[in-house]
Amino acid sequence: MPIENERKFVLKDEAALEATLAARPDVTRSLLRQAHLDVSGMRIRSVESGGALHHLFTYKRPIDGQVLEIETEIDGSDFARLWSQCRETLVKVRYSWPDGVFHWDVDFFKGGDGQTYFAQAEVEMPEDHTEPPPLPPGLARHLLAAAPAGDPRFASKRLADRVHAERLLADIRRKGRIE
C-alpha cells in the first residue's frame, strides 16, 4: 500500500535559498501546476522538469491514521479536461533530492507575479519512521518552524490560498513558533 509519510518545515523565503538549490548539481528543479478537484482527496498536477512535461492524477485518503496516496500519469488532454473542474490551483517551483532512505522537496509557492509567497521543505520518510531526520545543513539556517505532523494548515491545498499562507507565515514570525 503506498503510504505517504512526510514531515514539513516552514522556511524563511530568501531568494538566496532558491538560488543555492538551483545551483546544486544533485538537485532536480521542477515547475508544478496543481489543482484540487471538486472530489475530496483528488488532485491533478503538471510537472515540467528537465525539458519533459508529465501530467499526474493523485488520490489521497486518510485510513487508520495514515495517508494512502495513489498517483498515476495521465495524458495532457485528460489533464486539460480535469483542469476545467478544479477548485484550488497553485504554482510552485520544487527542488528535490534523495538523502539515503529519505527524499527532500523544497517548494516555493508562487503568486501570479512570479514572486514567492511561502516556502516549505518536506521530507518523505519510509512508512515505519516516526521521527524526521535532521534538516540538511543548507536548510537548517532557513528554518522558521517545524509543522506538526498532519496539520492541514500546511497542506498544498490550503497554501494555494495566498491570503491563508501569508497570514500563517506572519503568525509564525510574530510568535516565533507554530501554535
C-alpha positions as YAML, in Angstrom:
chain: A
units: angstrom
residues:
- id: 1
  name: MET
  ca: [0.00, 0.00, 0.00]
- id: 2
  name: PRO
  ca: [1.53, 3.40, -0.95]
- id: 3
  name: ILE
  ca: [1.54, 5.26, 2.37]
- id: 4
  name: GLU
  ca: [2.56, 8.91, 2.48]
- id: 5
  name: ASN
  ca: [4.77, 9.60, 5.50]
- id: 6
  name: GLU
  ca: [6.14, 13.11, 5.46]
- id: 7
  name: ARG
  ca: [7.06, 15.98, 7.76]
- id: 8
  name: LYS
  ca: [7.00, 19.64, 6.76]
- id: 9
  name: PHE
  ca: [9.17, 22.60, 7.72]
- id: 10
  name: VAL
  ca: [8.33, 26.27, 7.14]
- id: 11
  name: LEU
  ca: [11.28, 28.17, 5.72]
- id: 12
  name: LYS
  ca: [12.28, 31.80, 5.51]
- id: 13
  name: ASP
  ca: [11.71, 32.87, 1.92]
- id: 14
  name: GLU
  ca: [15.09, 34.11, 0.90]
- id: 15
  name: ALA
  ca: [15.98, 34.38, -2.75]
- id: 16
  name: ALA
  ca: [19.44, 33.11, -1.81]
- id: 17
  name: LEU
  ca: [17.99, 29.74, -0.77]
- id: 18
  name: GLU
  ca: [16.27, 29.18, -4.10]
- id: 19
  name: ALA
  ca: [19.41, 30.25, -5.98]
- id: 20
  name: THR
  ca: [21.58, 27.92, -3.87]
- id: 21
  name: LEU
  ca: [19.28, 24.96, -4.50]
- id: 22
  name: ALA
  ca: [19.11, 25.75, -8.23]
- id: 23
  name: ALA
  ca: [22.91, 25.69, -8.45]
- id: 24
  name: ARG
  ca: [23.33, 22.27, -6.80]
- id: 25
  name: PRO
  ca: [24.04, 19.53, -9.37]
- id: 26
  name: ASP
  ca: [22.40, 16.85, -7.19]
- id: 27
  name: VAL
  ca: [19.09, 18.73, -7.01]
- id: 28
  name: THR
  ca: [16.27, 18.45, -9.56]
- id: 29
  name: ARG
  ca: [14.19, 21.56, -10.31]
- id: 30
  name: SER
  ca: [10.55, 21.19, -11.35]
- id: 31
  name: LEU
  ca: [7.76, 23.62, -12.13]
- id: 32
  name: LEU
  ca: [4.43, 22.34, -10.84]
- id: 33
  name: ARG
  ca: [0.92, 23.49, -11.72]
- id: 34
  name: GLN
  ca: [-1.52, 21.81, -9.41]
- id: 35
  name: ALA
  ca: [-5.28, 21.80, -8.95]
- id: 36
  name: HIS
  ca: [-7.58, 20.18, -6.44]
- id: 37
  name: LEU
  ca: [-10.77, 18.79, -7.86]
- id: 38
  name: ASP
  ca: [-14.30, 19.02, -6.51]
- id: 39
  name: VAL
  ca: [-13.99, 15.50, -5.03]
- id: 40
  name: SER
  ca: [-12.17, 15.28, -1.70]
- id: 41
  name: GLY
  ca: [-8.67, 13.84, -1.97]
- id: 42
  name: MET
  ca: [-8.31, 14.21, -5.74]
- id: 43
  name: ARG
  ca: [-5.81, 16.45, -7.49]
- id: 44
  name: ILE
  ca: [-4.06, 16.86, -10.80]
- id: 45
  name: ARG
  ca: [-0.59, 18.16, -11.40]
- id: 46
  name: SER
  ca: [1.58, 19.05, -14.37]
- id: 47
  name: VAL
  ca: [5.29, 18.68, -13.73]
- id: 48
  name: GLU
  ca: [7.84, 20.30, -16.02]
- id: 49
  name: SER
  ca: [11.36, 19.10, -15.32]
- id: 50
  name: GLY
  ca: [14.45, 18.61, -17.45]
- id: 51
  name: GLY
  ca: [12.60, 19.58, -20.62]
- id: 52
  name: ALA
  ca: [9.88, 16.97, -20.09]
- id: 53
  name: LEU
  ca: [6.24, 17.55, -19.16]
- id: 54
  name: HIS
  ca: [4.22, 14.99, -17.22]
- id: 55
  name: HIS
  ca: [0.61, 15.08, -16.06]
- id: 56
  name: LEU
  ca: [-0.43, 13.24, -12.91]
- id: 57
  name: PHE
  ca: [-3.66, 12.31, -11.20]
- id: 58
  name: THR
  ca: [-3.47, 11.70, -7.44]
- id: 59
  name: TYR
  ca: [-5.91, 10.33, -4.92]
- id: 60
  name: LYS
  ca: [-5.17, 10.72, -1.21]
- id: 61
  name: ARG
  ca: [-7.24, 9.36, 1.62]
- id: 62
  name: PRO
  ca: [-6.65, 9.05, 5.36]
- id: 63
  name: ILE
  ca: [-7.05, 5.44, 6.52]
- id: 64
  name: ASP
  ca: [-6.37, 4.25, 10.07]
- id: 65
  name: GLY
  ca: [-4.17, 7.22, 10.94]
- id: 66
  name: GLN
  ca: [-2.12, 7.03, 7.75]
- id: 67
  name: VAL
  ca: [-2.49, 8.67, 4.34]
- id: 68
  name: LEU
  ca: [-2.91, 6.38, 1.34]
- id: 69
  name: GLU
  ca: [-1.60, 8.07, -1.82]
- id: 70
  name: ILE
  ca: [-2.18, 6.65, -5.29]
- id: 71
  name: GLU
  ca: [-0.67, 8.52, -8.22]
- id: 72
  name: THR
  ca: [-0.81, 7.74, -11.92]
- id: 73
  name: GLU
  ca: [0.26, 9.51, -15.09]
- id: 74
  name: ILE
  ca: [-2.48, 10.84, -17.38]
- id: 75
  name: ASP
  ca: [-2.29, 12.41, -20.83]
- id: 76
  name: GLY
  ca: [-2.39, 16.12, -21.49]
- id: 77
  name: SER
  ca: [-5.93, 16.15, -22.89]
- id: 78
  name: ASP
  ca: [-7.31, 14.46, -19.76]
- id: 79
  name: PHE
  ca: [-5.37, 16.94, -17.63]
- id: 80
  name: ALA
  ca: [-6.95, 19.84, -19.54]
- id: 81
  name: ARG
  ca: [-10.44, 18.39, -19.12]
- id: 82
  name: LEU
  ca: [-9.94, 17.89, -15.40]
- id: 83
  name: TRP
  ca: [-8.39, 21.38, -15.03]
- id: 84
  name: SER
  ca: [-11.77, 22.79, -16.06]
- id: 85
  name: GLN
  ca: [-13.24, 21.14, -12.92]
- id: 86
  name: CYS
  ca: [-10.64, 22.42, -10.48]
- id: 87
  name: ARG
  ca: [-11.13, 24.35, -7.29]
- id: 88
  name: GLU
  ca: [-7.90, 25.48, -5.66]
- id: 89
  name: THR
  ca: [-4.95, 25.97, -8.02]
- id: 90
  name: LEU
  ca: [-1.33, 26.73, -7.35]
- id: 91
  name: VAL
  ca: [2.05, 27.11, -8.96]
- id: 92
  name: LYS
  ca: [5.22, 26.15, -7.19]
- id: 93
  name: VAL
  ca: [8.85, 25.60, -8.01]
- id: 94
  name: ARG
  ca: [10.17, 22.44, -6.39]
- id: 95
  name: TYR
  ca: [13.74, 21.41, -5.69]
- id: 96
  name: SER
  ca: [14.19, 17.69, -4.90]
- id: 97
  name: TRP
  ca: [16.95, 15.31, -3.92]
- id: 98
  name: PRO
  ca: [17.40, 11.87, -2.35]
- id: 99
  name: ASP
  ca: [19.09, 11.54, 1.04]
- id: 100
  name: GLY
  ca: [19.59, 7.86, 1.85]
- id: 101
  name: VAL
  ca: [16.17, 6.37, 2.70]
- id: 102
  name: PHE
  ca: [14.67, 9.88, 2.75]
- id: 103
  name: HIS
  ca: [13.59, 12.24, -0.03]
- id: 104
  name: TRP
  ca: [13.60, 16.03, 0.36]
- id: 105
  name: ASP
  ca: [11.45, 18.56, -1.53]
- id: 106
  name: VAL
  ca: [11.61, 22.31, -1.07]
- id: 107
  name: ASP
  ca: [8.59, 24.12, -2.50]
- id: 108
  name: PHE
  ca: [8.44, 27.82, -3.34]
- id: 109
  name: PHE
  ca: [4.76, 28.76, -3.75]
- id: 110
  name: LYS
  ca: [4.47, 31.43, -6.44]
- id: 111
  name: GLY
  ca: [1.88, 34.13, -6.96]
- id: 112
  name: GLY
  ca: [0.67, 35.36, -10.34]
- id: 113
  name: ASP
  ca: [3.51, 37.86, -10.27]
- id: 114
  name: GLY
  ca: [6.09, 35.06, -10.02]
- id: 115
  name: GLN
  ca: [7.08, 36.07, -6.50]
- id: 116
  name: THR
  ca: [7.37, 33.50, -3.72]
- id: 117
  name: TYR
  ca: [4.75, 33.94, -1.00]
- id: 118
  name: PHE
  ca: [5.51, 30.77, 1.03]
- id: 119
  name: ALA
  ca: [8.47, 28.39, 1.23]
- id: 120
  name: GLN
  ca: [8.29, 24.93, 2.76]
- id: 121
  name: ALA
  ca: [10.51, 21.86, 2.91]
- id: 122
  name: GLU
  ca: [9.19, 18.35, 3.35]
- id: 123
  name: VAL
  ca: [10.89, 15.07, 3.91]
- id: 124
  name: GLU
  ca: [9.35, 11.83, 2.69]
- id: 125
  name: MET
  ca: [10.19, 9.00, 5.06]
- id: 126
  name: PRO
  ca: [9.79, 5.23, 4.95]
- id: 127
  name: GLU
  ca: [6.46, 4.10, 6.35]
- id: 128
  name: ASP
  ca: [7.95, 2.79, 9.59]
- id: 129
  name: HIS
  ca: [9.77, 6.02, 10.53]
- id: 130
  name: THR
  ca: [8.10, 8.21, 13.13]
- id: 131
  name: GLU
  ca: [10.75, 10.92, 13.55]
- id: 132
  name: PRO
  ca: [12.15, 13.02, 10.72]
- id: 133
  name: PRO
  ca: [15.89, 13.23, 10.16]
- id: 134
  name: PRO
  ca: [17.70, 16.48, 10.98]
- id: 135
  name: LEU
  ca: [17.33, 19.14, 8.33]
- id: 136
  name: PRO
  ca: [20.21, 19.22, 5.88]
- id: 137
  name: PRO
  ca: [22.69, 21.97, 6.89]
- id: 138
  name: GLY
  ca: [21.76, 24.08, 3.86]
- id: 139
  name: LEU
  ca: [18.12, 24.19, 5.03]
- id: 140
  name: ALA
  ca: [18.61, 24.37, 8.79]
- id: 141
  name: ARG
  ca: [19.65, 28.03, 8.79]
- id: 142
  name: HIS
  ca: [16.46, 28.91, 6.88]
- id: 143
  name: LEU
  ca: [14.10, 27.13, 9.28]
- id: 144
  name: LEU
  ca: [11.27, 29.13, 10.83]
- id: 145
  name: ALA
  ca: [9.38, 26.20, 12.39]
- id: 146
  name: ALA
  ca: [8.57, 22.52, 12.05]
- id: 147
  name: ALA
  ca: [4.92, 21.92, 11.20]
- id: 148
  name: PRO
  ca: [3.03, 19.45, 13.40]
- id: 149
  name: ALA
  ca: [2.59, 16.10, 11.64]
- id: 150
  name: GLY
  ca: [-0.60, 16.06, 9.59]
- id: 151
  name: ASP
  ca: [-1.51, 19.70, 10.32]
- id: 152
  name: PRO
  ca: [-3.92, 20.62, 7.48]
- id: 153
  name: ARG
  ca: [-2.86, 24.30, 7.54]
- id: 154
  name: PHE
  ca: [0.35, 23.26, 5.77]
- id: 155
  name: ALA
  ca: [-1.20, 21.15, 3.02]
- id: 156
  name: SER
  ca: [-0.68, 22.47, -0.51]
- id: 157
  name: LYS
  ca: [-4.45, 22.68, -0.89]
- id: 158
  name: ARG
  ca: [-4.58, 25.25, 1.93]
- id: 159
  name: LEU
  ca: [-1.38, 27.02, 0.90]
- id: 160
  name: ALA
  ca: [-2.87, 27.57, -2.55]
- id: 161
  name: ASP
  ca: [-4.87, 30.30, -0.80]
- id: 162
  name: ARG
  ca: [-2.26, 33.07, -0.72]
- id: 163
  name: VAL
  ca: [-4.14, 35.03, 1.96]
- id: 164
  name: HIS
  ca: [-4.16, 31.96, 4.24]
- id: 165
  name: ALA
  ca: [-0.45, 31.29, 3.56]
- id: 166
  name: GLU
  ca: [0.61, 34.89, 4.22]
- id: 167
  name: ARG
  ca: [-1.42, 35.06, 7.46]
- id: 168
  name: LEU
  ca: [0.03, 31.75, 8.62]
- id: 169
  name: LEU
  ca: [3.56, 32.91, 7.86]
- id: 170
  name: ALA
  ca: [3.03, 36.25, 9.63]
- id: 171
  name: ASP
  ca: [1.67, 34.42, 12.69]
- id: 172
  name: ILE
  ca: [4.70, 32.10, 12.81]
- id: 173
  name: ARG
  ca: [7.11, 35.04, 12.50]
- id: 174
  name: ARG
  ca: [5.28, 37.04, 15.19]
- id: 175
  name: LYS
  ca: [5.13, 34.15, 17.69]
- id: 176
  name: GLY
  ca: [8.42, 32.53, 16.74]
- id: 177
  name: ARG
  ca: [6.70, 29.13, 16.60]
- id: 178
  name: ILE
  ca: [3.64, 27.27, 15.34]
- id: 179
  name: GLU
  ca: [0.67, 27.07, 17.65]
...
